[in-house]
Amino acid sequence: MAFESAVPIITPQDFNLDTQVKWCPGCGGHAVLSSIKKALPETGVPKEKIVFVSGIGCSSRFPYYINAYGFHGLHGRAPAIASGIKVANPELSVWLITGDGDSMAIGGNHFIHILRRNIDVNIILFNNKIYGLTKGQYSPTTPMGSITKTSPEGTIESPFLPGELAMGAQGTFYARVVDTDPKMMREVFVQAARHKGTSLVEVFQNCVIFNNKVHEDITGKDVREDNQIYVQHGKPMIFGKDRNKGLIQSGSKFVVVKVGENGVKKDDILVHDAHNTDDTSHYMLSRMTLPDYPMAMGIIREWKTGVYENLLYKQIKESKKKTKIRTVNDLLHSGNTFRIE
Amino acid sequence: MKKDKKVIELDEVVVKFAGDSGDGMQLTGSQFSDTSAFIGNDLSTFPDFPSEIRAPQGTIAGVSGFQVHIGHKEIQTPGDQADVLVAMNPAALKANLRWLKKGATIILDIDNFDNKHYKKAGYIEDPLHDDSLEGYNVLKAPITNLTRSTVKDFEIDTRTADKMRNQFVAGILYWLFNRDLKIGETFLKEKFRKKPELKNANIAVLHSGYNYAETLEAMTATFLVNPAEKQKGLFRNITGNTATSWGLLAAAEKSGRKLFLGSYPITPASEILQELAKMKHLDAITFQAEDEIAGICSAIGASFAGRLGVTSTSGPGLALKGEGIGLAVITELPVVIIDVQRGGPSTGLPTKTEQTDLLQALYGRNGESPCAVLAASTPASCFDFAYMAAKIAIEHMTPVILLTDGYLANGSELWPIPNTEDLPEIVPPLVKDNDIYYLPYDRDPEKLARRWAVPGQEGLRHRIGGLEKADVTGEVSHDPMNHEIMVLTRAEKIERIANKIPEQEVIGSKRGELLVIGWGGTYGALYTAVTELQKEGKSISLAQFNYINPLPRNTKEILKGYKKRIVCELNLGQFSTYLRSKHPQFDYLQYNKVQGLPFMVSELKMKFNEILEEI
């Protein structure tokens, strides 16, 4: 080696396993796996301190495909398992892999509560808008009217927007990426890992078998530049093939404008503020849909606020200062005791 | 002037305090218990309260009670029937009259015995003027009025004054039982440490009650319960839920695995979560989960990360945790599940006791999903069995269910304080960093426990989860033969726990006419009934089981030694069903009760006598 370092240099290959990845060929999961392996060395966390936790579903097989500590849990319950791991040992970097069925349906309750508590776990939500592992039933994010195996005449349920749900639950970090953009994924995953508190990254992921091209109008090569806006904190919200479209505020709404048209100047374009505690703009970004708006990608919200386990360990430290009870024996002899002669 | 009154020495006394939920009966009960413990009586207590927080005042539904049994002799139950009843209103009298001994002393607050209160309590006739109290020694004390006049010089409103009536009652009892008022004062000084005005007023009322009783012509005798002859040493009065919490703390300290409790509030288990929430200074973490499922799943996560993962609940919660327990079974992680049983099914009787979760604990999961099941038998023994549950979980790498019940959880007894140095060692099967031979499902050849490698350790990265694992390597495996091997191994691992637990003890002769079989929280009543009959010369013994799965090694040997066996339990026969499946060569009689109430010694003795006569 050319140089010595206290912290061994980690490469994406350090996370490779010999086991076969059993996702379908063409599944969006492969790209996510590869991007996470690339992001991990950039987080600076030693590889022994990385834990992947998952629920049940195609995406939740993830821990078996990466050389880290892994826990393949129960359907929907990964947030509770991950919470236990992180709270038990805050030094660990905990990643939670889930899908739209796992986190929005059976695990909806755990999902909102981990966000509310703001435990420092990085959630990667594979949203393919379908149940894949059970072979093609509609999920809570399937668009209204979709024909699936369990909705032969079309679904009659409004879908969840995971971003809205996360914000309603006081989530402190919400980002959105597409599985066709490895660079965007890597950048956002690294930021998610660095965020103190629960990070939610929603991946628009393609299910090649049961819901192929469900995100095509966002990810398609011809349309992606015009149908996605990659927002970055402190930068103007500009998009489009010619980088001349942007968002401005008009009344209580965002409006898409073109620089140079109707007197719009570049400086008129809104600058994205992911840290804004007035979260109206974050809601608006997460709700923007085609055809009136591009879909917002990137880190939509990033709030810095109290982290559950930090507050907890602070209480532990404080309570040790306030008591003379150091051992269980001390406890057993505290308070009312009676000596019988 | 003091009158000379007769002092009657008693071996044991049962006092029942009853009033509205807000009358402070639990407090007075605890105060009286602590005072008794202080002078060296043995004791057992049992609070009995409605599931509503403040049920309508003056009604039967709103009656809250606290029963305490103190003795010069050894005390094992809160007592079948009371010698002294304190009834703060007619409803309290009506609800408790049938639990009184003939000739018992009744102390009632005469100020609440009027037509308005009779109506609320559902009395048609005035019970003080018909013959319903004939044969009882009734003290009609104007408790409300005298309490109010005692505190009139303090700046206290009537509502607050009325909350001190319980101290007037306490004063009467201190006199009646020849107790030192100073002990009662100390209790109040501690209780109202931060509220001097209330402290002084309460002490004044306590004295007032004492003085009132002293001047009464009606009270012809006082009682004396001498110190118990039990072992010497340092004792404390402890409830089952506190003992459970402390047993877990002791196990965490001994094993070097810090405690993590993931739990959701549920009656009658919530006190465990509350108690451990106060124990951060002992490195205990409590995580109040969003539901029962998250409770166990967070505990499993914490256990994976190297802590002692625990979850506490009651029957309906255990049902919700079933899937999680299965996950702990297949991932072979140490998790302790405390089930404080209550009346069921469904929401059932939340504040009442029952033993109806046994089969759920043993079998209530999908797949072949064995786990160890233990049951505590007295409030204080909750400490020992919580400790043993954690020891088994850690050393055998398995979930362990500990069954207690509402009766143990809320009841208390005098407990000789142990020294944690005397508790058995707990040795977690940890792995050294960079152990190149580590494989997640490689096992200790004796116990069949896998080893516990913890995230953060160098050179031990591995993956576990709910999918079936290949023997030794722990890779995901759908191989049919491997699955059967793993199913058999997991079952055998639990069976081998029998090699590490104590043999079953028998109270009485190992051979004889009748073996009484019980398990868990019925110990006090069964012990008292059996030993009383033994003193009468009857051939009867008791085997009270604490280790349910696996059963102790000598179970068959014990069952063999008697002409008849009777299994007594607070359900329709769950343990007898289990024993029949494990030891089908024997016949089992049953005695079952499902009323949300503990056994009474008298009903047990009657039943046992019946059987003994038939033999």
Contacts between the chains, C-beta under 8 A, distances in Angstrom:
chain1	res1	chain2	res2	distance
A	19	B	475	7.1
A	47	B	461	7.2
A	48	B	455	7.5
A	48	B	456	6.0
A	48	B	457	6.3
A	48	B	458	5.0
A	48	B	459	7.5
A	48	B	460	7.7
A	48	B	461	6.6
A	49	B	455	7.2
A	49	B	456	5.5
A	51	B	305	7.8
A	51	B	455	4.8
A	53	B	301	7.3
A	54	B	465	7.9
A	56	B	466	7.6
A	63	B	463	5.3
A	63	B	465	6.9
A	64	B	463	5.7
A	64	B	465	7.7
A	64	B	476	6.1
A	67	B	461	5.9
A	68	B	461	5.8
A	68	B	463	8.0
A	69	B	455	3.9
A	69	B	461	5.5
A	69	B	462	6.8
A	69	B	463	7.3
A	70	B	462	7.4
A	70	B	463	3.3
A	70	B	464	7.3
A	70	B	465	7.2
A	71	B	301	7.3
A	71	B	304	5.7
A	71	B	331	7.7
A	71	B	463	7.3
A	71	B	464	6.2
A	71	B	465	5.9
A	72	B	463	7.0
A	72	B	464	7.3
A	72	B	465	2.6
A	72	B	466	6.0
A	72	B	467	6.3
A	73	B	297	6.9
A	73	B	300	7.9
A	73	B	327	6.8
A	73	B	465	6.5
A	73	B	466	6.6
A	74	B	297	6.7
A	74	B	323	5.8
A	74	B	324	6.7
A	74	B	327	5.6
A	74	B	466	6.1
A	77	B	293	6.2
A	77	B	294	7.1
A	77	B	297	4.4
A	77	B	324	7.2
A	79	B	294	7.7
A	80	B	262	7.5
A	80	B	289	6.5
A	80	B	290	7.8
A	80	B	293	6.9
A	80	B	294	3.7
A	80	B	295	7.9
A	80	B	297	3.5
A	80	B	298	4.9
A	80	B	301	6.9
A	81	B	297	4.9
A	81	B	298	7.0
A	81	B	300	6.0
A	81	B	301	4.0
A	81	B	304	7.6
A	82	B	301	6.3
A	83	B	287	6.9
A	83	B	294	7.6
A	83	B	298	5.2
A	83	B	301	6.5
A	84	B	260	6.7
A	84	B	262	6.0
A	84	B	287	7.0
A	84	B	297	6.8
A	84	B	298	3.5
A	84	B	299	6.2
A	84	B	300	6.5
A	84	B	301	2.6
A	84	B	302	4.0
A	84	B	303	7.6
A	84	B	304	7.6
A	84	B	305	7.0
A	84	B	309	6.8
A	85	B	301	4.2
A	85	B	302	6.9
A	85	B	304	6.0
A	85	B	305	4.5
A	85	B	455	7.0
A	86	B	301	7.9
A	87	B	260	7.2
A	87	B	285	6.2
A	87	B	287	6.0
A	87	B	298	7.4
A	87	B	302	6.8
A	88	B	258	7.9
A	88	B	260	5.4
A	88	B	285	7.3
A	88	B	301	6.8
A	88	B	302	3.8
A	88	B	303	8.0
A	88	B	305	3.9
A	88	B	306	6.7
A	88	B	307	4.4
A	88	B	309	7.9
A	89	B	305	4.6
A	89	B	306	6.6
A	89	B	307	7.8
A	89	B	454	8.0
A	89	B	455	7.0
A	89	B	456	6.1
A	91	B	456	6.3
A	92	B	305	6.7
A	92	B	455	5.5
A	92	B	456	6.0
A	109	B	290	5.6
A	109	B	291	6.2
A	109	B	294	7.6
A	110	B	290	6.5
A	110	B	293	7.8
A	110	B	294	5.6
A	110	B	297	7.8
A	113	B	289	8.0
A	113	B	290	4.1
A	113	B	294	7.1
A	312	B	285	6.7
A	315	B	280	5.7
A	316	B	280	4.5
A	316	B	281	7.5
A	316	B	283	6.8
A	316	B	285	7.6
A	319	B	280	4.2
A	319	B	281	4.4
A	320	B	280	7.6
A	320	B	281	4.7
A	322	B	281	7.4
A	323	B	281	4.7
A	325	B	281	6.0
A	325	B	282	7.1
A	326	B	281	7.8
A	327	B	253	6.6
A	327	B	282	7.6
A	327	B	420	7.2
A	328	B	246	6.9
A	328	B	249	5.2
A	328	B	250	4.7
A	328	B	253	5.0
A	328	B	282	6.8
A	328	B	420	5.0
A	329	B	419	6.4
A	329	B	420	5.1
A	329	B	421	7.7
A	331	B	246	6.6
A	331	B	249	6.9
A	331	B	279	7.7
A	331	B	282	6.8
A	332	B	236	7.6
A	332	B	246	6.9
A	332	B	417	5.0
A	332	B	418	7.0
A	332	B	420	7.5
A	333	B	234	7.4
A	333	B	417	6.5
A	335	B	236	7.3
A	336	B	34	5.9
A	336	B	37	8.0
A	336	B	236	6.3
A	336	B	237	7.0
A	337	B	234	5.5
A	337	B	235	6.7
A	337	B	236	4.8
A	337	B	417	6.6
A	338	B	37	4.8
A	338	B	38	5.3
A	338	B	40	7.2
A	338	B	234	7.3
A	338	B	235	4.8
A	338	B	236	6.8
A	338	B	237	7.7
A	338	B	414	7.5
A	339	B	233	7.4
A	339	B	234	5.4
A	339	B	235	7.6
A	340	B	40	4.7
A	340	B	227	6.8
A	340	B	228	7.5
A	340	B	230	7.2
A	340	B	231	7.8
A	340	B	232	5.6
A	340	B	233	6.4
A	340	B	234	7.9
A	340	B	235	5.9
A	341	B	40	7.8
A	341	B	232	6.0
